Amino acid sequence: MGEIWGVLAAVASSALGGTSIGATRFLVGAIDPLAIGAFRFGIGVLLLLPLALLQPGGWPPRRDWPGVIGLGLLFFAAFPILFNASLIFTTAARGALALSTLPLLTMLVGAALGAEPLTGRKTTGVLVTILGVSMALLSGLATAPPGAWRGDLLMVAAALCMALYNIWSKPYIRRSGPIPFTTLAMAAGAAVLMAAALLRGSFAPVAEFGAPQWFGAAYLGAFGAALTFYLWAFALERTTPTRVAISVTVNPIAASLVGAALLGEPLSWNLMAGIATVFAGIWIATSQPQEAPAAATPDAP
């Protein structure tokens, strides 16, 4: 059951991440990506901190702080910077497809580092989900601006940061719990983004914020940061990094469904086929084949 809850938490986390894309697109017209990241993770830390302090196990042990802070800088600072920079050069569809290499990268790096074995079933499931994302984004992949390969490479680099986070964070989460770990790691990333945003003067437009902008920022902090990454750490505590990472393919699917529901975008046949293929791949990679029952041995005379 622990494995099942881990996979479900990862899928829920990725689905929330998909809805956060809509809020980010809304805010990007008002403030720059650095300020958006600072708001998102800063609010997330403020919401998680009281819960972390009330945890029975307490704060992560001091010996773990360098590792947790380093992982926070990798995931909550380097990842969003690379992610946002990639979309300067490439399209959202190509970026989503590049990000869907995350489970493949997690599986290969995890096998190389001895974190989890490489199996044919997981490999098949990962490749099927990437195929599903490709099908869902078929229309968006047809066009690309000049030099889009730069953005694609930046997004793959972002996915590699996330893959390393998935693999290296597991022992820290097990020692301190998902909420304290996520709070400290997110605080490290938020501090870097906030400092960079202050140096660039990125918060100047906040004075013109109205209720919709504040609602978007609050949504990103509460659901796009605190809940999303708590669920991600919860999943990493209970199942393998590859099984968690494969759920990221739900992200562009959720974003497309939100676009259809709120923006009236059409639900094309390839999107529906892609959704079915993605969930088939997740099932293949996360389910275990039933073992044949052992043959009965005759009683000894």
C-alpha positions as CSV (number, residue, x, y, z in Angstrom):
1,M,0.0,0.0,0.0
2,G,2.9,2.3,0.7
3,E,4.0,2.0,-3.0
4,I,0.5,2.8,-4.2
5,W,0.1,5.8,-2.0
6,G,3.5,7.1,-3.2
7,V,2.5,6.8,-6.8
8,L,-0.9,8.4,-6.2
9,A,0.8,11.3,-4.4
10,A,3.3,11.8,-7.2
11,V,0.4,11.9,-9.8
12,A,-1.5,14.4,-7.7
13,S,1.7,16.5,-7.3
14,S,2.3,16.5,-11.1
15,A,-1.4,17.4,-11.8
16,L,-1.2,20.3,-9.4
17,G,2.0,21.3,-11.2
18,G,0.1,21.4,-14.4
19,T,-2.5,23.7,-13.0
20,S,0.3,26.0,-11.7
21,I,1.4,26.6,-15.3
22,G,-1.8,28.5,-15.9
23,A,-1.2,30.7,-12.8
24,T,2.4,31.3,-13.9
25,R,1.3,32.3,-17.4
26,F,-1.2,34.7,-15.9
27,L,1.4,36.3,-13.6
28,V,4.2,36.5,-16.2
29,G,2.4,39.4,-17.8
30,A,2.8,41.4,-14.5
31,I,6.2,40.4,-13.0
32,D,9.2,38.6,-14.2
33,P,9.9,34.8,-13.6
34,L,12.4,35.5,-10.8
35,A,9.8,37.4,-8.8
36,I,7.2,34.7,-9.6
37,G,9.6,32.0,-8.2
38,A,10.3,34.1,-5.1
39,F,6.6,34.5,-4.4
40,R,5.8,30.9,-5.1
41,F,8.4,29.3,-2.9
42,G,8.5,32.1,-0.3
43,I,4.7,31.7,0.3
44,G,5.2,27.9,0.3
45,V,7.8,28.1,3.0
46,L,5.6,30.4,5.2
47,L,2.8,27.8,4.9
48,L,4.9,24.8,5.6
49,L,7.1,26.2,8.4
50,P,4.5,26.0,11.2
51,L,3.7,22.4,10.1
52,A,7.4,21.5,10.1
53,L,8.0,22.9,13.6
54,L,5.1,20.9,14.9
55,Q,6.4,17.6,13.5
56,P,7.2,15.0,16.2
57,G,10.6,14.3,14.7
58,G,11.5,18.0,14.7
59,W,13.8,19.8,12.2
60,P,16.3,17.9,10.0
61,P,19.4,17.1,12.1
62,R,22.3,19.6,11.7
63,R,24.5,17.0,10.0
64,D,21.9,16.9,7.1
65,W,21.7,20.7,6.6
66,P,24.4,21.0,4.0
67,G,22.9,18.2,1.9
68,V,19.3,19.4,2.3
69,I,20.3,23.0,1.4
70,G,22.3,21.8,-1.5
71,L,19.3,19.8,-2.8
72,G,17.1,22.9,-2.3
73,L,19.4,25.0,-4.4
74,L,19.4,22.4,-7.1
75,F,15.6,21.9,-7.2
76,F,14.1,25.2,-6.0
77,A,16.7,27.6,-7.6
78,A,18.6,26.0,-10.5
79,F,15.6,24.1,-11.8
80,P,13.1,27.0,-12.1
81,I,15.8,29.3,-13.6
82,L,16.6,26.7,-16.3
83,F,12.9,25.9,-16.8
84,N,12.0,29.6,-17.3
85,A,15.1,30.3,-19.4
86,S,14.3,27.4,-21.7
87,L,10.9,28.8,-22.6
88,I,12.6,32.0,-23.9
89,F,14.0,29.9,-26.8
90,T,11.5,27.1,-27.4
91,T,7.7,26.5,-27.4
92,A,5.7,25.3,-24.4
93,A,4.9,22.0,-26.2
94,R,8.6,21.3,-27.0
95,G,9.5,22.3,-23.5
96,A,6.9,19.9,-22.0
97,L,8.2,17.1,-24.2
98,A,11.8,17.8,-23.1
99,L,10.8,17.8,-19.5
100,S,9.1,14.5,-20.0
101,T,12.6,12.9,-20.3
102,L,12.7,13.2,-16.5
103,P,11.7,9.6,-15.8
104,L,14.2,8.3,-18.3
105,L,17.0,10.4,-16.8
106,T,16.0,9.4,-13.3
107,M,16.0,5.8,-14.3
108,L,19.4,5.9,-16.0
109,V,21.1,8.1,-13.3
110,G,19.5,5.9,-10.5
111,A,20.9,2.8,-12.2
112,A,24.3,4.4,-12.7
113,L,24.5,5.4,-9.0
114,G,23.1,2.1,-7.7
115,A,20.0,3.8,-6.3
116,E,17.5,1.4,-8.0
117,P,17.8,-1.4,-10.5
118,L,17.1,-1.0,-14.2
119,T,14.3,-3.3,-15.3
120,G,12.6,-3.9,-18.6
121,R,9.2,-3.2,-17.2
122,K,10.1,0.2,-15.9
123,T,12.0,1.0,-19.2
124,T,8.9,0.1,-21.2
125,G,6.6,2.1,-19.0
126,V,8.8,5.2,-19.2
127,L,9.1,5.0,-23.0
128,V,5.3,4.6,-23.3
129,T,4.6,7.7,-21.2
130,I,7.0,9.8,-23.3
131,L,5.2,8.5,-26.4
132,G,1.9,9.6,-24.8
133,V,3.2,13.1,-24.1
134,S,4.4,13.3,-27.7
135,M,0.9,12.3,-29.0
136,A,-0.8,14.8,-26.7
137,L,1.4,17.7,-27.8
138,L,1.4,16.7,-31.5
139,S,0.0,19.9,-32.8
140,G,2.3,22.1,-30.8
141,L,5.4,20.2,-31.8
142,A,4.9,21.0,-35.5
143,T,6.3,24.5,-35.3
144,A,9.5,25.7,-33.6
145,P,11.2,29.1,-33.5
146,P,14.8,29.4,-34.8
147,G,17.3,28.1,-32.3
148,A,14.6,26.1,-30.4
149,W,17.3,23.5,-29.7
150,R,18.8,25.8,-27.1
151,G,15.6,25.8,-25.1
152,D,15.2,22.1,-25.5
153,L,18.7,21.5,-24.1
154,L,18.0,23.9,-21.2
155,M,14.9,22.0,-20.3
156,V,16.7,18.7,-20.4
157,A,19.3,20.2,-18.0
158,A,16.4,21.3,-15.8
159,A,15.1,17.7,-15.9
160,L,18.5,16.4,-14.9
161,C,18.5,18.7,-11.9
162,M,15.2,17.2,-10.9
163,A,16.4,13.7,-11.5
164,L,19.4,14.2,-9.2
165,Y,17.1,15.7,-6.6
166,N,14.8,12.7,-6.8
167,I,17.6,10.2,-6.2
168,W,19.7,12.1,-3.6
169,S,16.8,13.4,-1.4
170,K,15.3,10.0,-0.4
171,P,17.6,9.3,2.6
172,Y,17.2,12.8,3.9
173,I,13.4,12.6,3.7
174,R,13.4,9.3,5.5
175,R,15.4,10.8,8.4
176,S,13.4,14.0,8.9
177,G,10.1,13.4,7.1
178,P,8.7,15.1,4.0
179,I,7.4,18.3,5.6
180,P,10.6,19.4,7.4
181,F,12.8,18.3,4.5
182,T,10.7,20.2,1.9
183,T,10.5,23.3,4.1
184,L,14.3,23.6,4.6
185,A,15.1,22.8,1.0
186,M,12.4,25.2,-0.4
187,A,13.7,27.9,2.0
188,A,17.2,27.6,0.5
189,G,15.9,28.0,-3.1
190,A,13.4,30.8,-2.1
191,A,16.3,32.8,-0.5
192,V,18.4,32.7,-3.7
193,L,15.4,33.6,-6.0
194,M,14.4,36.4,-3.6
195,A,17.9,37.9,-3.5
196,A,18.2,37.7,-7.3
197,A,14.8,39.3,-7.7
198,L,15.7,42.1,-5.3
199,L,18.9,42.8,-7.2
200,R,17.0,43.0,-10.5
201,G,14.3,45.2,-9.1
202,S,11.7,42.5,-10.0
203,F,9.3,43.4,-7.2
204,A,8.6,46.9,-8.5
205,P,5.4,46.0,-10.4
206,V,3.9,44.5,-7.2
207,A,2.7,47.9,-6.2
208,E,0.2,47.7,-9.1
209,F,-1.1,44.3,-8.1
210,G,-4.9,43.9,-8.0
211,A,-6.9,41.1,-6.5
212,P,-6.4,38.7,-9.5
213,Q,-2.6,39.0,-9.3
214,W,-2.6,38.4,-5.5
215,F,-4.9,35.4,-5.9
216,G,-2.6,34.0,-8.6
217,A,0.5,34.4,-6.3
218,A,-1.4,32.9,-3.3
219,Y,-2.5,29.9,-5.5
220,L,1.1,29.3,-6.6
221,G,2.4,29.4,-3.0
222,A,-0.3,27.3,-1.4
223,F,-1.0,24.7,-4.2
224,G,1.9,25.1,-6.6
225,A,4.6,25.0,-3.9
226,A,3.5,23.9,-0.4
227,L,1.1,21.1,-1.4
228,T,2.8,20.1,-4.7
229,F,6.2,19.6,-3.3
230,Y,5.0,18.1,0.0
231,L,3.3,15.4,-2.1
232,W,6.4,15.0,-4.2
233,A,8.6,14.4,-1.0
234,F,5.8,12.1,0.4
235,A,6.0,10.1,-2.8
236,L,9.8,9.9,-2.7
237,E,9.6,8.5,0.8
238,R,7.4,5.7,-0.2
239,T,8.4,4.5,-3.7
240,T,11.3,4.5,-6.1
241,P,12.6,7.7,-7.8
242,T,11.7,6.5,-11.2
243,R,8.1,5.7,-10.2
244,V,7.8,9.2,-8.8
245,A,9.5,10.9,-11.8
246,I,7.2,9.1,-14.4
247,S,4.3,11.0,-13.0
248,V,5.7,14.3,-14.4
249,T,4.2,13.3,-17.7
250,V,0.8,14.1,-16.2
251,N,1.9,17.7,-15.9
252,P,1.4,18.8,-19.6
253,I,-1.8,16.7,-19.7
254,A,-3.2,18.5,-16.7
255,A,-2.2,21.9,-18.2
256,S,-4.0,21.0,-21.4
257,L,-7.2,20.0,-19.6
258,V,-7.1,23.2,-17.5
259,G,-6.8,25.1,-20.8
260,A,-9.8,23.3,-22.2
261,A,-11.9,23.9,-19.1
262,L,-11.0,27.5,-18.4
263,L,-9.9,28.9,-21.8
264,G,-12.2,26.9,-24.1
265,E,-9.3,25.2,-25.9
266,P,-10.5,22.2,-27.9
267,L,-9.9,18.6,-26.7
268,S,-8.4,17.1,-29.8
269,W,-8.2,13.4,-30.6
270,N,-4.4,13.3,-30.1
271,L,-4.8,14.8,-26.6
272,M,-7.2,12.2,-25.5
273,A,-5.1,9.4,-27.1
274,G,-2.0,10.9,-25.3
275,I,-3.8,10.9,-22.0
276,A,-4.7,7.2,-22.3
277,T,-1.1,6.3,-23.4
278,V,0.5,8.3,-20.5
279,F,-1.6,6.5,-17.9
280,A,-1.0,3.1,-19.6
281,G,2.8,3.8,-19.3
282,I,2.4,4.8,-15.7
283,W,0.6,1.6,-15.0
284,I,3.2,-0.5,-16.7
285,A,6.1,1.1,-14.9
286,T,4.5,1.1,-11.4
287,S,2.7,-2.2,-11.3
288,Q,4.5,-5.4,-10.4
289,P,4.0,-8.6,-12.5
290,Q,2.4,-11.4,-10.5
291,E,4.8,-14.1,-9.4
292,A,3.8,-17.6,-10.3
293,P,2.9,-19.6,-7.2
294,A,5.6,-21.9,-5.9
295,A,5.1,-25.6,-6.7
296,A,3.9,-27.6,-3.7
297,T,6.6,-29.9,-2.3
298,P,5.6,-33.4,-1.2
299,D,5.6,-34.1,2.5
300,A,8.6,-35.8,3.7
301,P,8.0,-39.5,4.6
